[in-house]
Amino acid sequence: MENDKMGTLPETNTDNRQKKVVFTKAELEQKVKVPAVVEQDLKRIISDRLEQCGLYFRVFSRIKTAASMARKFDLKEYGEDHKLQDLVGVRINVYFDDDVEICRNIMEHTFEVIEWSTSTRSEDEFKPIKLNGVFRLPEYLRSEISPETWEMYIDDTFEIQLKTMFFEGWHEIEHDMRYKEEELWKDNPGFLRFFNSILATLELCDKSMVSLFEDLGHELYKAGNWTDMIRSHFRLKMGDAPLYPEVEQLLTEDQRNSADSIAKRIYKTSKPALIDLLMKCERRTPINVNTIIALLNDGLFHDARLRNLMREMDVYNDGREESVGESRHYEMRPLQRHDVFRMKTRVDGSRIRGEEDITSELIFSRAVRSMYQWLLTKYSPLFPELPQEVCTWRGDKLGYYVDVRYNGTEQIMQMHVRHLDLVEAGRIWYSDACLKPDADGRMILNTRNGYADGGKEFGTAESKTMFFSYPGYYKSIVDSVGVFSGIRCSNRRRIVPGEQIPELVRAIRDPENRFPVIVIISEETPEGQMDEGWLGALRVSDFIRTVWRYAHVFSCYEEEGRAFLADAGLDADEDQAVPRIYVFWPDGSRESYGPEDVAKCSFGRHLETQDDTRTYDIVHGGQAFYHQLVTDLREWNVQCSIDTSGFVAGHTSARCDQS
């Protein structure tokens, strides 16, 4: 049902729930303009990637209509914190069940992933496993969409759905005739059981198809039929090029003479491992039995006999047909900067031990020592001529750059370094630092860490928080010299006594504070202990050890906590709920979370397995809230503004300045 009232940003209710926002079809048609090129380019990018990897797939896409958006606004609650995310939708259907995870990994290396979601089911329930991903639109496509779109609680994201062809074949029927029509089956359990048995059969078909080809591949391997073994085992779209006779002879002889033969290693290689090699190719490689063997050998086996044979055949160019589209796909583009850590804070010397008088000169010298020692450890193997004592110096080699400017008299240390990423082609890492006194003589450290690449349209596009990392010299300064941001930085658990409340409030209100402040207020047990059972698996000490170099964390008993909330200006009853987690952001905003938020939280996290295959896991409760809060802190850090005026710009001469 459409609402004729204009959807505007509502004020919040006293129970912190946002009022429902509704837009009419006419309003959405007037303001939301998505050119066809947005949908077409997304489809082209995805198809190019999947074709590059040789998968069997079909891609479908759509731009959400105004009528569909209006219905969704009517049915769901959207607002500033929860926006419509599937303005553009892409559905990828793969033919083999194990290609779903492979396709997921490819998409994560193509676009900036926001989140993944998947359906859950019990062991005795049969329904489609829907894997949905939300991704950030490439900036050049976002700019094609009307600016008014972003005023309508629509996010600059698009959705990708991953399914197998078997699931796709009956998913629409299942969605319309079971999910939407539960009353149909309510009094007919026999028919529902029959329907479930059909779904179970289709699911079994998905699994059985992969097992069939795996078993066939094993038989072909035992028979020495290397071409068909490779086709059956990897199940990719391959060209008809026959296996080079010389290579076939080598594989056969090696199989007779070696327990760990090349053919056996090919058969033992997983499909995801081959896909990973195809993704890393600088240009699209013709996929056939010869190039697959060459790729596996170059990337994994490193057999000299096989390498020499393939080089003689010029295997990667044998049968290649260069196209205009392929050339465009790999055209040169300027690098884009992506900061993964930012901080500007005061270095106060609070962690210096064994000195009676902590002077600004001592603080400066200890901080400089940390910075320069990090530089020597990391870059002296590349620049043997790098002086062992701190000085102004510049070095420039292919892919590597060091620029240090040092003035001991004025207590100024500036540093800029760059180096190639040896794993991800086309990525350069950089780090900037500036240490100098402010107008009041306080020693200020400004630092920035990040990487630059060719952009997120075709390059690796993982979230910045996945790469979140502070440079080693920042860690050394925080740990051994000490920093002050509103209040002293500490890696120990801090329970706030009553007399410290004014200091904590001042830290939250300090305009120079760059650390978010987290205050966890708990009720007390009858024995007078702090009851943190409501936090579940969120262990406060572990959380502090994770975030203490860029966030302050405090714990409070209920009495001190309520006194703190009153002093901080949180006078409303709903703002003084206990137990509760309060997050005070340096920009003056705040958020709070109660036991229900912790208990109901779920979080998808990436895990690294032993074979270096990226997997996805969803955790719940306190463990999930821990990960979510860490992610929020890191997101704030990489998105906050930072003064870059003190960073090195340009080049200096390679000379020593000991002043």
Phi, psi and omega per residue, in radians:
M1 nan 2.281 -3.110
E2 -1.525 2.581 3.116
N3 -1.919 2.295 -3.079
D4 -1.424 -0.113 -3.129
K5 -1.472 2.497 3.126
M6 -1.168 2.355 3.125
G7 -1.436 1.971 -3.141
T8 -2.143 2.883 -3.131
L9 -1.113 2.035 -3.090
P10 -1.499 2.777 2.972
E11 -1.408 2.692 -3.100
T12 -1.414 2.637 3.038
N13 -1.352 2.961 -3.138
T14 -1.209 -0.319 3.100
D15 -1.611 0.305 3.058
N16 1.172 0.162 3.076
R17 -1.635 2.339 -3.076
Q18 -1.394 2.449 3.083
K19 -1.125 2.684 -3.102
K20 -1.253 2.427 3.114
V21 -1.881 2.266 -3.118
V22 -2.285 2.281 3.043
F23 -2.045 2.543 3.108
T24 -1.451 2.845 3.093
K25 -1.023 -0.721 -3.114
A26 -1.111 -0.725 3.124
E27 -1.097 -0.751 -3.120
L28 -1.194 -0.688 3.095
E29 -1.097 -0.625 -3.091
Q30 -1.265 -0.667 -2.987
K31 -1.788 -0.540 -3.056
V32 -1.641 1.847 -3.124
K33 -2.103 1.973 -3.133
V34 -2.062 1.861 3.135
P35 -1.095 2.672 -3.125
A36 -1.067 -0.466 -3.093
V37 -1.077 -0.476 3.134
V38 -1.119 -0.898 3.116
E39 -1.126 -0.746 -3.085
Q40 -1.135 -0.744 -3.119
D41 -1.211 -0.690 3.080
L42 -1.051 -0.773 3.134
K43 -1.107 -0.699 3.139
R44 -1.158 -0.773 3.141
I45 -1.051 -0.813 -3.124
I46 -1.125 -0.801 -3.135
S47 -1.086 -0.726 3.116
D48 -1.038 -0.759 -3.123
R49 -1.120 -0.811 -3.084
L50 -1.221 -0.621 3.080
E51 -1.177 -0.640 3.095
Q52 -1.031 -0.535 -3.124
C53 -1.661 -0.052 3.041
G54 1.339 0.325 -3.108
L55 -1.318 2.671 2.940
Y56 -1.509 2.143 -3.046
F57 -2.796 2.897 2.936
R58 -2.345 2.461 3.138
V59 -2.105 2.279 3.066
F60 -2.182 2.659 -3.110
S61 -2.600 2.835 3.083
R62 -2.777 2.656 2.951
I63 -1.769 2.267 -3.068
K64 -1.110 2.286 -3.132
T65 -1.343 2.805 3.113
A66 -1.071 -0.680 3.138
A67 -1.120 -0.733 3.132
S68 -1.148 -0.709 3.105
M69 -1.131 -0.715 -3.141
A70 -1.069 -0.735 3.112
R71 -1.106 -0.689 -3.110
K72 -1.188 -0.692 3.075
F73 -1.114 -0.556 -3.129
D74 -1.283 -0.602 -3.060
L75 -1.517 -0.540 -3.047
K76 -2.070 2.896 -3.135
E77 -1.764 1.930 3.111
Y78 -1.972 2.659 3.128
G79 -2.987 -2.831 -3.066
E80 -1.076 -0.611 -3.090
D81 -1.640 -0.126 -3.134
H82 -2.532 1.723 -3.060
K83 -1.861 2.764 3.050
L84 -1.149 2.234 -2.974
Q85 -1.955 -0.121 -3.049
D86 -2.004 0.824 3.067
L87 -0.968 -0.738 3.012
V88 -2.030 2.331 -3.136
G89 -2.152 2.437 3.095
V90 -2.225 2.319 3.084
R91 -2.018 2.219 3.114
I92 -1.974 2.085 3.072
N93 -1.859 2.151 3.103
V94 -1.879 2.774 -3.022
Y95 -1.603 -0.340 -3.124
F96 -2.111 2.446 -3.042
D97 -1.027 -0.700 -3.094
D98 -1.318 -0.150 3.091
D99 -1.351 -0.220 3.126
V100 -1.084 -0.867 3.139
E101 -1.185 -0.615 3.099
I102 -1.100 -0.795 3.127
C103 -1.108 -0.661 3.100
R104 -1.041 -0.788 -3.141
N105 -1.115 -0.686 3.120
I106 -1.097 -0.741 3.142
M107 -1.143 -0.630 3.120
E108 -1.173 -0.425 3.109
H109 -1.683 0.142 -3.137
T110 -2.021 -0.669 -3.111
F111 -2.214 2.917 3.057
E112 -1.421 1.944 -3.084
V113 -1.405 2.333 3.069
I114 -1.651 -0.866 3.130
E115 -2.880 2.743 3.000
W116 -2.037 2.599 3.016
S117 -2.471 2.573 3.121
T118 -2.486 2.658 3.134
S119 -1.328 2.701 3.080
T120 -2.033 2.706 3.117
R121 -2.706 2.732 3.119
S122 -1.422 2.967 -3.083
E123 -1.136 -0.470 -3.104
D124 -1.785 0.320 -3.105
E125 -2.050 2.443 3.128
F126 -2.121 2.086 3.067
K127 -2.810 2.869 -3.039
P128 -1.159 2.393 2.988
I129 -1.497 1.838 -3.083
K130 -1.684 2.099 3.097
L131 -1.868 1.917 -3.092
N132 -2.010 2.316 3.080
G133 -2.091 2.458 3.055
V134 -1.918 2.243 -3.044
F135 -2.245 2.670 3.075
R136 -1.317 2.359 3.059
L137 -1.136 2.374 2.998
P138 -0.947 2.464 -3.010
E139 -1.006 -0.658 -3.086
Y140 -1.199 -0.456 3.070
L141 -1.451 -0.619 3.083
R142 -1.022 -0.686 -3.107
S143 -1.185 -0.278 3.114
E144 -1.377 -0.351 -3.074
I145 -1.505 2.535 -3.095
S146 -1.004 2.337 -3.113
P147 -1.032 -0.506 -3.133
E148 -1.124 -0.352 -3.141
T149 -0.977 -0.707 -3.024
W150 -1.332 -0.120 3.054
E151 -1.523 -0.089 -3.013
M152 -1.821 0.450 -3.115
Y153 0.997 0.720 3.052
I154 -2.014 2.255 -3.088
D155 -1.480 2.691 3.121
D156 -1.470 0.981 -3.095
T157 -2.277 2.960 2.986
F158 -2.432 2.833 -3.053
E159 -1.971 2.469 3.011
I160 -2.093 2.210 3.039
Q161 -1.838 2.332 3.124
L162 -2.004 2.219 3.094
K163 -2.539 2.857 2.958
T164 -1.550 2.856 -3.131
M165 -1.121 -0.627 3.112
F166 -1.091 -0.797 3.129
F167 -1.137 -0.709 -3.126
E168 -1.077 -0.591 -3.076
G169 -1.075 -0.581 -3.102
W170 -2.088 0.016 -3.068
H171 -1.089 -0.727 -3.099
E172 -1.121 -0.701 3.097
I173 -1.121 -0.785 3.127
E174 -1.058 -0.708 -3.114
H175 -1.147 -0.794 -3.057
D176 -1.404 -0.594 -2.987
M177 -1.774 -0.196 3.069
R178 -2.146 -0.910 -3.102
Y179 -1.085 -0.798 -3.104
K180 -1.476 -0.356 -3.025
E181 -2.139 1.104 -3.119
E182 -1.121 -0.522 -3.132
E183 -1.119 -0.444 3.128
L184 -0.985 -0.638 -2.984
W185 -1.815 -0.135 -2.983
K186 -0.956 -0.799 -3.084
D187 -1.825 0.296 -3.110
N188 -2.320 1.100 -3.064
P189 -1.084 -0.528 3.129
G190 -1.109 -0.742 3.106
F191 -1.175 -0.666 3.118
L192 -1.110 -0.684 3.103
R193 -1.117 -0.723 3.114
F194 -1.093 -0.748 3.122
F195 -1.073 -0.760 3.137
N196 -1.099 -0.627 3.138
S197 -1.148 -0.606 3.075
I198 -1.146 -0.775 3.126
L199 -1.094 -0.678 3.117
A200 -1.112 -0.665 3.112
T201 -1.114 -0.737 3.132
L202 -1.143 -0.687 3.092
E203 -1.116 -0.695 3.106
L204 -1.106 -0.622 3.095
C205 -1.067 -0.736 3.107
D206 -1.013 -0.854 -3.117
K207 -1.193 -0.703 -3.057
S208 -1.174 -0.584 -3.123
M209 -1.082 -0.744 3.108
V210 -1.156 -0.768 -3.136
S211 -1.091 -0.670 3.131
L212 -1.013 -0.865 -3.102
F213 -1.232 -0.567 3.081
E214 -1.135 -0.779 3.121
D215 -1.137 -0.708 3.106
L216 -1.096 -0.743 3.117
G217 -1.039 -0.669 3.130
H218 -1.145 -0.721 3.109
E219 -1.126 -0.716 3.124
L220 -1.163 -0.612 3.079
Y221 -1.108 -0.789 3.137
K222 -1.129 -0.522 -3.126
A223 -1.453 -0.130 -3.128
G224 1.330 0.360 3.097
N225 -1.591 1.479 -2.953
W226 -1.195 -0.686 -3.115
T227 -1.078 -0.924 -3.096
D228 -1.248 -0.507 3.054
M229 -1.064 -0.785 -3.140
I230 -1.137 -0.736 3.136
R231 -1.091 -0.748 -3.090
S232 -1.303 -0.692 -3.068
H233 -1.215 -0.743 -3.055
F234 -1.653 -0.402 3.027
R235 0.907 0.954 3.101
L236 -2.043 2.802 3.022
K237 -1.255 1.969 -3.056
M238 -2.108 2.595 3.031
G239 -1.255 2.975 -3.053
D240 -1.541 0.093 -3.104
A241 -0.992 2.238 -3.142
P242 -1.285 2.731 3.100
L243 -1.132 2.309 3.116
Y244 -0.968 2.293 -3.139
P245 -0.992 -0.656 -3.140
E246 -1.123 -0.660 3.127
V247 -1.241 -0.721 3.112
E248 -1.049 -0.727 3.125
Q249 -1.125 -0.747 3.125
L250 -1.081 -0.770 -3.137
L251 -1.096 -0.724 -3.098
T252 -1.184 -0.813 3.130
E253 -1.126 -0.707 -3.138
D254 -1.140 -0.610 3.116
Q255 -1.120 -0.624 3.141
R256 -1.308 -0.538 -2.957
N257 -1.818 -0.167 -3.032
S258 -2.280 2.372 3.076
A259 -1.254 -0.515 3.110
D260 -1.991 1.185 -3.025
S261 -1.278 2.863 3.093
I262 -1.091 -0.747 -3.131
A263 -1.058 -0.709 3.121
K264 -1.131 -0.700 -3.136
R265 -1.185 -0.614 3.064
I266 -1.090 -0.812 -3.109
Y267 -1.146 -0.570 -3.123
K268 -1.407 -0.198 -3.135
T269 -1.326 2.315 -3.119
S270 -1.339 2.744 3.100
K271 -1.082 -0.760 3.102
P272 -1.021 -0.590 3.130
A273 -1.144 -0.694 3.092
L274 -1.179 -0.738 3.125
I275 -1.047 -0.679 3.127
D276 -1.071 -0.698 3.105
L277 -1.172 -0.685 3.108
L278 -1.130 -0.655 3.136
M279 -1.150 -0.507 -3.078
K280 -1.482 -0.120 3.131
C281 -1.106 2.348 -3.087
E282 -1.206 -0.471 3.024
R283 -2.435 2.824 -3.037
R284 -1.077 2.235 -3.100
T285 -1.737 2.290 3.033
P286 -1.013 2.290 -3.083
I287 -1.720 1.949 3.037
N288 -2.635 3.102 -3.052
V289 -1.058 -0.583 -3.111
N290 -1.229 -0.833 -3.122
T291 -1.185 -0.574 3.105
I292 -1.123 -0.787 3.117
I293 -1.107 -0.731 -3.140
A294 -1.117 -0.751 3.124
L295 -1.074 -0.819 -3.136
L296 -1.093 -0.674 -3.137
N297 -1.217 -0.777 -3.138
D298 -1.154 -0.612 -3.063
G299 -1.608 -0.464 -2.993
L300 -2.267 -0.772 -2.947
F301 -1.545 -0.773 3.128
H302 1.050 0.772 3.065
D303 -1.476 2.117 -3.042
A304 -1.130 -0.658 -3.133
R305 -1.085 -0.812 -3.125
L306 -1.188 -0.683 3.130
R307 -1.068 -0.747 -3.130
N308 -1.147 -0.699 3.108
L309 -1.075 -0.814 -3.094
M310 -1.158 -0.597 3.105
R311 -1.174 -0.679 3.099
E312 -1.075 -0.616 -3.117
M313 -1.453 -0.127 -3.032
D314 0.850 0.956 -2.890
V315 -1.020 -0.678 -3.039
Y316 -1.299 -0.312 3.100
N317 -1.838 -0.086 -3.134
D318 -1.222 1.918 3.138
G319 1.503 0.099 3.138
R320 -1.233 2.437 3.038
E321 -2.165 1.769 -3.127
E322 -1.180 2.345 -3.136
S323 -2.118 2.776 3.101
V324 -1.072 -0.712 3.140
G325 -1.082 -0.666 3.139
E326 -1.185 -0.704 3.121
S327 -1.082 -0.708 3.135
R328 -1.154 -0.610 -3.110
H329 -1.049 -0.545 -3.083
Y330 -1.988 0.501 3.138
E331 -1.208 2.712 -3.114
M332 -1.242 2.435 3.103
R333 -2.405 2.619 3.099
P334 -1.150 2.595 3.139
L335 -1.306 2.523 3.103
Q336 -1.931 2.392 -3.101
R337 -1.466 2.402 3.085
H338 -2.340 1.759 3.096
D339 -1.221 2.370 3.090
V340 -2.028 -0.004 2.997
F341 -2.843 2.390 3.099
R342 -2.433 2.438 3.059
M343 -2.824 2.393 2.980
K344 -2.289 2.033 -3.025
T345 -2.652 2.865 3.141
R346 -1.503 2.333 3.038
V347 -1.659 2.001 -2.959
D348 -1.911 -0.083 3.120
G349 1.299 0.244 -3.055
S350 -1.200 -0.264 -3.124
R351 -1.904 0.158 3.048
I352 -1.332 2.255 -3.103
R353 -2.018 2.648 3.035
G354 1.447 0.197 3.123
E355 -2.122 2.348 -3.134
E356 -1.360 -0.674 -3.051
D357 -2.074 1.939 -3.139
I358 -1.584 1.646 -3.116
T359 -1.669 2.913 3.095
S360 -1.120 -0.598 3.105
E361 -1.112 -0.717 3.134
L362 -1.170 -0.765 3.132
I363 -1.049 -0.781 -3.130
F364 -1.095 -0.807 -3.077
S365 -1.142 -0.681 -3.142
R366 -1.201 -0.698 3.128
A367 -1.168 -0.738 3.107
V368 -1.091 -0.695 3.120
R369 -1.040 -0.754 3.127
S370 -1.087 -0.745 -3.121
M371 -1.150 -0.799 -3.036
Y372 -1.316 -0.565 3.091
Q373 -1.141 -0.689 3.056
W374 -1.062 -0.744 3.141
L375 -1.093 -0.785 -3.140
L376 -1.095 -0.793 -3.105
T377 -1.087 -0.695 -3.035
K378 -1.467 -0.652 -2.938
Y379 -2.000 -0.229 -3.127
S380 -1.106 -0.530 3.040
P381 -1.084 -0.504 3.116
L382 -1.503 -0.555 -3.128
F383 -2.161 1.415 -3.132
P384 -1.029 -0.418 -3.119
E385 -1.415 -0.034 3.128
L386 -1.063 2.126 -3.094
P387 -1.038 2.553 -3.133
Q388 -1.351 -0.393 3.100
E389 -1.814 2.540 -3.069
V390 -1.042 2.342 3.127
C391 -2.903 2.986 3.024
T392 -1.295 2.249 -3.060
W393 -2.826 2.576 3.068
R394 -2.367 2.404 3.052
G395 -2.352 2.459 -3.081
D396 -2.464 1.996 3.036
K397 -2.242 2.874 -3.110
L398 -0.932 1.995 3.093
G399 1.482 -0.111 -3.079
Y400 -2.347 2.459 -3.072
Y401 -2.618 2.376 3.090
V402 -2.326 2.265 3.107
D403 -2.401 1.971 -3.136
V404 -2.092 2.338 3.053
R405 -2.223 2.087 -3.014
Y406 -2.254 2.302 3.053
N407 -2.402 1.713 -3.090
G408 -1.178 -0.519 -3.120
T409 -1.163 -0.804 -3.129
E410 -1.584 0.020 3.123
Q411 1.002 1.016 3.117
I412 -2.228 2.265 3.074
M413 -2.343 2.064 3.105
Q414 -2.137 2.502 -3.068
M415 -2.596 2.365 3.026
H416 -2.391 2.251 3.123
V417 -2.338 2.652 3.068
R418 -2.463 2.527 3.030
H419 -2.654 2.702 3.131
L420 -1.258 2.559 2.947
D421 -1.454 2.044 -3.054
L422 -1.403 -0.081 3.117
V423 -1.811 -0.848 -3.086
E424 -1.735 1.943 -3.124
A425 -1.091 2.443 3.074
G426 1.474 0.091 -3.128
R427 -1.928 2.398 3.098
I428 -2.157 2.296 3.087
W429 -1.693 2.541 3.140
Y430 -2.420 2.765 3.040
S431 -2.574 2.330 3.124
D432 -2.115 2.495 3.078
A433 -2.558 2.497 3.041
C434 -2.445 2.115 3.118
L435 -2.092 2.071 3.122
K436 -2.857 2.778 -3.139
P437 -1.345 2.620 3.045
D438 -1.563 -2.998 -3.081
A439 -1.079 -0.426 -3.137
D440 -1.660 0.126 3.110
G441 1.435 0.103 3.112
R442 -1.431 2.416 -3.091
M443 -1.395 2.110 -3.070
I444 -1.985 2.268 3.056
L445 -1.883 2.182 3.070
N446 -2.067 2.166 -3.066
T447 -2.425 2.678 -3.134
R448 -2.590 2.334 3.122
N449 -2.216 2.488 3.130
G450 -3.135 -2.983 3.120
Y451 -2.442 2.833 3.073
A452 -2.271 2.427 3.068
D453 -2.532 -3.044 -3.046
G454 -1.366 0.154 3.119
G455 1.866 2.954 -2.977
K456 -1.670 0.041 -3.128
E457 -1.222 -0.760 -3.089
F458 -2.136 -0.285 -3.082
G459 -1.555 -3.126 3.062
T460 -1.071 2.336 -2.978
A461 -2.366 0.896 3.108
E462 -1.427 2.787 -3.114
S463 -1.040 2.530 3.118
K464 -1.017 -0.578 -3.101
T465 -1.214 -0.371 3.051
M466 -1.205 -0.531 3.122
F467 -1.646 -0.022 -3.063
F468 -0.838 2.144 3.111
S469 -2.866 2.388 3.053
Y470 -1.697 2.622 -3.107
P471 -1.185 2.739 -3.085
G472 -1.053 -0.569 -3.127
Y473 -1.216 -0.573 3.085
Y474 -1.124 -0.789 3.103
K475 -1.017 -0.774 -3.113
S476 -1.118 -0.716 -3.138
I477 -1.166 -0.779 3.130
V478 -1.078 -0.757 -3.037
D479 -1.306 -0.710 -2.974
S480 -1.906 -0.279 3.116
V481 -1.911 -0.804 3.101
G482 1.795 2.439 3.111
V483 -2.231 2.767 -3.129
F484 -2.266 2.100 3.078
S485 -2.359 1.563 -3.026
G486 1.394 -0.724 3.109
I487 -2.693 2.809 -3.092
R488 -1.098 2.482 3.092
C489 -1.375 2.388 -3.094
S490 -2.546 2.461 3.079
N491 -1.677 0.108 3.112
R492 -1.735 2.708 3.093
R493 -1.201 2.292 -3.092
R494 -2.062 1.955 3.053
I495 -1.686 2.140 -2.950
V496 -1.357 2.014 2.996
P497 -1.396 2.877 -3.086
G498 -1.023 -0.655 -3.077
E499 -1.265 -0.257 -3.125
Q500 -1.618 -0.093 -3.084
I501 -1.032 -0.830 3.134
P502 -1.017 -0.667 3.133
E503 -1.132 -0.704 3.137
L504 -1.165 -0.719 3.110
V505 -1.103 -0.723 3.106
R506 -1.080 -0.684 3.136
A507 -1.093 -0.715 3.139
I508 -1.137 -0.625 -3.097
R509 -1.557 -0.103 -3.100
D510 -1.171 2.047 -3.120
P511 -1.139 -0.309 3.123
E512 -1.566 -0.104 -3.137
N513 -1.271 2.195 3.100
R514 -1.867 -0.004 -3.138
F515 -1.642 2.183 2.902
P516 -1.033 2.555 -3.120
V517 -1.986 2.113 3.121
I518 -1.886 2.179 3.120
V519 -2.081 2.085 -3.119
I520 -1.863 1.971 -3.089
I521 -1.885 2.174 -3.100
S522 -2.124 2.733 3.030
E523 -1.323 3.006 -3.129
E524 -1.912 2.580 3.049
T525 -1.353 2.897 3.078
P526 -0.996 -0.405 3.135
E527 -1.511 0.026 3.118
G528 1.510 0.185 3.114
Q529 -1.572 2.798 3.104
M530 -1.348 2.102 -3.094
D531 -1.610 1.806 -3.122
E532 -1.920 0.388 3.103
G533 -1.068 -0.485 -3.117
W534 -1.192 -0.279 3.126
L535 -1.440 -0.200 3.119
G536 1.041 -2.210 -3.089
A537 -1.429 0.081 3.089
L538 -1.434 1.678 3.133
R539 -1.521 2.088 -3.015
V540 -1.052 -0.727 -3.111
S541 -1.115 -0.730 3.103
D542 -1.122 -0.705 3.126
F543 -1.078 -0.747 3.129
I544 -1.079 -0.781 -3.119
R545 -1.092 -0.447 3.141
T546 -1.384 -0.686 -2.920
V547 -1.992 0.024 -2.913
W548 -1.166 -0.305 -3.134
R549 -1.477 -0.065 3.083
Y550 -2.520 0.171 3.082
A551 -2.703 2.591 3.047
H552 -1.679 2.402 3.119
V553 -2.242 2.258 3.135
F554 -2.291 2.618 3.032
S555 -2.012 2.593 -3.126
C556 -2.404 2.437 2.848
Y557 -1.246 2.860 -3.005
E558 -1.063 -0.774 -3.082
E559 -1.099 -0.856 3.134
E560 -1.175 -0.601 3.129
G561 -1.107 -0.771 3.128
R562 -1.168 -0.618 3.080
A563 -1.142 -0.710 3.098
F564 -1.090 -0.786 -3.124
L565 -1.071 -0.679 3.114
A566 -1.155 -0.763 3.126
D567 -1.147 -0.548 -3.133
A568 -1.378 -0.081 3.090
G569 1.607 0.206 3.107
L570 -1.613 1.488 -2.995
D571 -1.641 -0.402 -3.087
A572 -1.189 2.570 -3.081
D573 -1.023 -0.718 -3.090
E574 -1.217 -0.352 3.113
D575 -1.480 -0.154 -3.096
Q576 -1.968 0.446 3.121
A577 -1.161 2.504 3.116
V578 -2.449 2.361 0.053
P579 -1.345 2.703 -3.084
R580 -2.951 2.658 3.031
I581 -1.839 2.183 3.121
Y582 -1.946 2.269 3.112
V583 -2.034 2.076 3.119
F584 -1.858 1.975 -3.109
W585 -1.504 2.583 -3.096
P586 -1.058 -0.336 3.122
D587 -1.444 0.067 3.100
G588 1.723 -0.217 3.110
S589 -1.416 2.897 3.118
R590 -2.601 2.766 3.078
E591 -2.425 2.737 3.083
S592 -2.522 2.656 -3.061
Y593 -2.426 2.361 3.133
G594 -1.807 -3.087 -3.124
P595 -0.986 -0.622 -3.127
E596 -1.175 -0.585 3.107
D597 -1.172 -0.692 3.132
V598 -1.180 -0.804 -3.064
A599 -1.142 -0.640 -3.046
K600 -1.581 -0.065 -3.047
C601 -1.217 2.443 2.970
S602 -2.310 2.570 -3.041
F603 -2.526 2.274 3.073
G604 -1.604 2.211 -3.118
R605 -2.237 2.623 3.079
H606 -1.552 2.438 3.109
L607 -2.131 2.604 3.070
E608 -1.834 2.057 3.115
T609 -1.515 3.035 -3.037
Q610 -1.122 -0.550 3.141
D611 -1.551 0.297 3.032
D612 1.144 0.451 3.062
T613 -1.672 2.276 -3.105
R614 -1.335 2.222 3.092
T615 -2.120 3.008 -3.042
Y616 -2.250 2.397 -3.076
D617 -2.363 2.560 3.096
I618 -2.084 2.162 3.115
V619 -1.984 2.820 -3.045
H620 -2.293 2.875 3.038
G621 1.234 -2.501 -3.069
G622 -1.065 -0.652 3.118
Q623 -1.115 -0.729 3.107
A624 -1.145 -0.724 -3.121
F625 -1.149 -0.632 3.055
Y626 -0.986 -0.892 -3.124
H627 -1.126 -0.679 -3.123
Q628 -1.153 -0.733 -3.123
L629 -1.176 -0.706 3.075
V630 -1.069 -0.766 3.121
T631 -1.073 -0.737 3.121
D632 -1.076 -0.749 3.133
L633 -1.106 -0.722 -3.131
R634 -1.226 -0.668 3.100
E635 -1.092 -0.716 3.108
W636 -1.086 -0.735 -3.092
N637 -1.069 -0.830 -3.045
V638 -1.336 -0.259 -3.123
Q639 -1.798 -0.191 -3.085
C640 -1.258 2.735 3.128
S641 -1.328 2.648 -3.138
I642 -2.539 2.457 3.112
D643 -1.357 2.054 -3.102
T644 -1.796 0.188 -3.046
S645 -1.153 -0.431 -3.098
G646 -1.571 -0.047 -3.094
F647 -1.392 2.691 -3.124
V648 -1.152 2.372 3.038
A649 -2.308 2.258 3.136
G650 1.532 -2.767 -3.031
H651 -2.139 2.733 2.983
T652 -2.156 2.842 3.119
S653 -1.309 2.669 -3.121
A654 -1.442 1.333 -3.141
R655 -2.387 2.815 3.126
C656 -1.670 2.385 3.086
D657 -2.240 1.778 -3.055
Q658 -1.600 0.207 -3.097
S659 -1.144 nan nan
